[in-house]
Amino acid sequence: RHDTPLCLIYLDLDDFKLVNDRFGHACGDEMLKRVSDVIRAQVRQSDVVGRLGGDEFAVILSHAELVDCQIKADRIREEIEALNVVSGHADESGRPGMGASCGIVQWGGQRSSELLIAQADEAMYRSKAARKTGKV
């Protein structure tokens, strides 16, 4: 509408299945609530946050440049990694062993929404692969 940049952060929780398997689904549900709280606390009221299903989230940042979205995604990821599992269900390090991988793309009117989501998904999988190999 305003012909301004818009970015999409596609976020996937790394090893979320392990949280459910190790601590139970109630703990996993609580972690999902806490993750959504972390994301909402890091974005503006005008931005859109949604859960895509399972352990994936999307954040639409309007009037945002790619570099600013990368900084925002890094903050969100760091906050997620800092979460402790509720009710003492953390491992010896105090964390559930869960992290997050983010794919970020910018829309400038040249792509369909479907292509934008597909490109963000691809970027997220590249990020996940880099995190697993320690090349972040």
C-alpha positions in Angstrom: 0.0 0.0 0.0 2.8 2.4 0.8 5.4 0.9 -1.5 7.9 0.5 1.3 10.1 -2.5 2.1 8.6 -5.4 4.0 10.5 -8.3 5.4 9.5 -11.8 6.4 11.3 -13.7 9.1 10.5 -17.4 8.9 11.5 -19.0 12.3 11.8 -22.7 13.1 12.5 -24.1 16.5 15.5 -26.4 16.4 15.1 -29.7 18.2 11.7 -28.8 19.5 10.7 -32.5 19.3 13.3 -33.3 21.9 11.5 -30.9 24.3 8.3 -32.8 23.9 10.0 -36.1 24.1 12.1 -35.3 27.1 9.8 -33.2 29.1 6.3 -33.9 27.8 3.8 -32.1 25.6 2.6 -29.8 28.4 6.2 -28.5 28.7 6.4 -28.2 24.9 3.1 -26.2 24.9 4.5 -23.9 27.6 7.7 -23.4 25.6 5.6 -22.4 22.5 3.7 -19.8 24.6 7.0 -18.5 25.9 8.5 -18.3 22.4 5.5 -16.4 21.1 5.9 -14.0 24.0 9.6 -13.5 23.2 8.8 -12.8 19.5 6.0 -10.4 20.4 8.2 -8.5 22.9 10.8 -8.0 20.2 8.6 -6.6 17.4 6.5 -3.5 17.0 2.8 -3.5 17.5 2.3 -2.8 13.8 4.2 -6.0 12.9 2.4 -9.3 12.4 3.4 -12.5 14.2 1.9 -15.9 13.5 2.4 -19.5 14.2 2.6 -21.5 10.9 2.1 -24.8 12.7 4.1 -27.1 14.8 7.3 -25.3 15.7 7.3 -22.7 12.9 6.5 -19.0 13.2 6.4 -16.1 10.7 7.0 -12.4 11.5 6.1 -9.8 9.0 8.0 -6.5 9.6 6.6 -3.5 7.6 8.7 -0.5 6.7 11.8 -2.6 7.4 15.1 -3.0 5.6 16.8 -6.4 5.4 19.7 -5.5 7.7 17.3 -4.3 10.4 15.4 -7.6 10.1 18.6 -9.6 10.5 19.3 -7.7 13.7 15.8 -8.3 15.0 15.9 -12.0 14.0 19.2 -12.4 15.9 17.7 -10.8 19.0 14.7 -13.1 18.8 16.9 -16.2 18.3 19.1 -15.2 21.3 16.1 -14.7 23.5 14.7 -18.0 22.5 18.0 -19.7 23.3 18.0 -18.1 26.7 14.6 -19.5 27.7 14.5 -21.9 30.6 12.0 -24.7 30.7 9.3 -24.0 33.2 8.7 -26.0 36.4 12.3 -27.1 36.7 12.3 -29.3 33.6 15.6 -27.9 32.3 18.7 -30.0 31.8 21.9 -29.3 33.7 22.6 -26.2 31.6 19.2 -24.7 32.5 18.0 -24.9 28.9 15.8 -27.3 27.0 18.4 -27.7 24.3 16.2 -25.8 21.9 17.4 -23.1 19.6 15.9 -21.3 16.6 16.9 -20.9 12.9 15.6 -18.0 10.9 15.2 -17.3 7.3 14.8 -13.7 6.2 13.7 -12.2 2.9 12.6 -8.8 1.8 9.7 -8.1 -0.4 9.7 -5.1 -2.7 6.7 -5.8 -4.8 8.6 -8.1 -7.3 7.5 -11.4 -5.7 4.2 -13.2 -5.0 3.5 -13.9 -1.3 3.9 -17.6 -2.1 7.3 -17.1 -3.5 8.3 -14.9 -0.6 7.3 -17.6 1.9 9.1 -20.3 -0.2 12.3 -18.2 -0.3 12.1 -17.5 3.4 11.7 -21.2 4.1 14.7 -22.0 1.9 16.7 -19.3 3.8 15.6 -20.8 7.1 16.8 -24.3 6.1 20.2 -22.8 5.0 20.4 -21.2 8.5 19.5 -24.5 10.2 22.2 -26.3 8.2 24.8 -23.6 9.1 23.9 -23.8 12.8 24.3 -27.6 12.8 27.7 -27.4 11.2 28.7 -24.5 13.5 29.1 -22.0 10.6 26.7 -19.4 11.9 
